[in-house]
Amino acid sequence: MPLPGAVLFPHALLPLYVFEPRYQAMLEYALNHHRMFAVATLKPPRTQWNSSSDFFEIAGVGLIRACVGRNDGTSNLILQGLERVRFTRFESEDPYPLATVQALESDLHSSVETEALSAKVLELYSKFKGDSRQLPAKVDQYLSDLGDPEMLASRRQRILEELSVNRRLRLLIQYLRDESGTAAA
């Protein structure tokens, strides 16, 4: 499902409202088979897609955790991210993209550096939150209980595509610094 600005990360939940006929057909297919589909990000500035070249080749695959169908054919669903994938071949693109995918494994060699980067992300997040920014309680709980540094590193397409957990953490640190106006540290 190519969408503008949407990125599905492993472990994340993504609520979706399915109303387009092609995605209604895709959802029906997924529900009748494996309850999974990929969410791909459209390449800016696109807001619609016409072919597979309109979206990034790395996406997140998710499991449909809940789905409520409506009488008009639309559905609300919750997709839970499972893993990163690369599209390797498109079997069809009509009415929706149907692809063969390759799972992408994170390069995680836990080290002192990984622990230090994770601690820095939590420190910056704490400062970010302390600047009287209103962030959802779920985000706070998520980061407070986080023990797995891989789950910590999740920011948009660039981060999705990065297989090195340490580099993903660095990207997240840079994002938090940019958002909070902190240039040093």
C-alpha positions in Angstrom: 0.0 0.0 0.0 1.9 3.1 -1.2 1.0 6.1 0.9 2.3 9.7 1.1 4.4 10.3 4.3 3.5 6.9 6.0 6.3 4.7 7.2 5.7 1.4 9.0 8.4 0.4 11.4 8.9 -2.9 13.1 7.0 -3.0 16.4 5.0 0.1 15.5 1.2 0.3 15.2 -0.3 2.2 12.2 -4.0 2.9 12.1 -5.4 3.0 8.6 -8.7 3.9 7.0 -9.2 1.9 3.8 -11.6 3.5 1.4 -10.2 3.2 -2.1 -11.6 0.3 -4.1 -8.1 -1.1 -5.0 -7.1 -1.1 -1.4 -10.4 -2.6 -0.3 -9.5 -5.5 -2.7 -6.0 -5.7 -1.3 -7.3 -5.8 2.2 -9.8 -8.6 1.3 -6.9 -10.5 -0.2 -4.7 -10.1 2.8 -7.5 -11.0 5.3 -8.2 -14.2 3.3 -4.5 -15.2 3.1 -1.9 -14.2 5.5 -3.2 -11.0 7.2 -0.1 -9.0 6.1 0.8 -6.3 3.7 3.5 -3.8 3.1 3.3 0.0 3.5 5.6 1.9 1.1 6.3 5.6 1.2 5.5 7.6 -1.9 8.5 9.5 -3.2 8.0 13.3 -2.6 6.4 15.3 -4.0 4.0 12.6 -5.2 0.6 12.2 -3.5 -0.6 9.3 -5.7 1.1 6.4 -7.4 0.8 5.1 -10.9 3.7 2.6 -11.0 6.2 1.0 -8.6 8.7 3.7 -9.5 6.5 6.2 -7.6 7.4 4.7 -4.2 10.5 3.7 -2.3 11.7 0.1 -2.7 12.2 -0.4 1.0 9.0 -0.7 3.1 7.6 -2.1 6.3 5.5 -5.3 6.4 2.7 -5.4 9.0 0.2 -7.8 10.4 -3.4 -6.8 10.5 -4.1 -6.9 14.2 -7.7 -5.5 14.0 -10.0 -4.7 11.2 -13.5 -3.3 11.3 -15.5 -3.4 8.0 -18.3 -0.9 7.4 -21.4 -1.3 5.3 -20.1 1.0 2.7 -17.1 -1.2 2.0 -14.6 0.9 3.9 -12.6 -0.4 6.8 -10.6 0.8 9.8 -7.7 -1.3 10.7 -4.6 -1.5 12.9 -1.4 -2.7 11.3 1.5 -3.8 13.5 4.9 -3.6 11.9 6.8 -6.8 11.7 10.0 -6.2 9.6 11.7 -4.2 6.9 11.6 -5.5 3.4 12.9 -4.7 0.0 10.7 -5.2 -3.1 12.6 -7.5 -5.4 10.0 -8.1 -8.1 6.5 -6.9 -8.9 4.1 -9.6 -10.0 1.4 -7.1 -10.8 0.6 -3.5 -10.1 -3.1 -3.5 -10.9 -5.3 -2.9 -9.0 -2.7 -2.8 -6.3 1.0 -3.7 -6.2 1.7 -7.4 -5.5 5.4 -8.0 -5.0 8.0 -10.5 -4.0 10.0 -9.2 -1.0 13.3 -9.8 0.7 13.5 -9.4 4.5 16.1 -7.0 5.6 18.0 -7.8 8.8 19.3 -5.2 11.1 23.1 -5.1 11.7 23.1 -5.1 15.5 26.4 -5.7 17.2 25.6 -4.6 20.7 28.4 -2.7 22.1 29.4 0.2 24.5 28.7 2.5 21.5 25.2 1.1 21.1 24.5 1.6 24.8 25.9 5.2 24.7 23.8 6.1 21.6 20.7 4.7 23.2 21.3 6.7 26.4 21.9 9.8 24.3 18.6 9.3 22.5 16.8 9.0 25.8 18.5 12.0 27.2 17.6 14.1 24.2 14.1 12.9 24.3 13.8 13.8 27.9 15.1 17.4 27.1 12.7 17.5 24.1 9.8 16.6 26.4 11.0 19.0 29.1 10.7 21.9 26.7 6.9 22.0 27.5 6.1 20.0 24.4 3.0 18.0 24.7 3.8 14.4 23.6 1.4 11.5 23.9 1.6 9.4 27.1 2.1 6.3 24.9 5.3 7.7 23.5 6.6 8.5 26.9 5.7 5.0 28.2 7.2 3.4 25.1 10.6 5.2 25.5 10.6 4.8 29.3 10.2 1.0 29.1 12.5 0.6 26.2 15.2 -2.0 26.6 15.8 -2.9 23.0 17.9 -0.2 21.2 16.7 -1.4 17.9 13.1 -0.4 18.8 14.4 3.0 19.8 15.7 3.8 16.3 12.7 4.6 14.2 12.4 7.8 12.2 10.9 7.9 8.7 12.1 6.4 5.5 15.8 7.2 5.9 15.9 5.5 9.2 13.8 2.6 7.8 16.3 2.0 5.1 19.4 2.1 7.4 20.3 -1.5 8.5 23.0 -0.4 11.0 21.3 0.1 14.4 24.1 2.4 15.5 23.6 4.6 12.4 19.9 4.6 12.9 20.4 5.8 16.5 22.7 8.5 15.2 20.0 9.6 12.8 17.5 9.7 15.6 19.9 11.8 17.8 20.3 14.2 14.9 16.5 14.4 14.5 16.0 15.1 18.2 18.7 17.7 18.2 17.2 19.4 15.2 13.8 19.4 16.8 15.0 20.7 20.2 17.5 23.2 18.8 20.4 21.4 20.5 23.5 21.6 18.2 26.1 20.2 20.5 26.6 17.1 22.7 
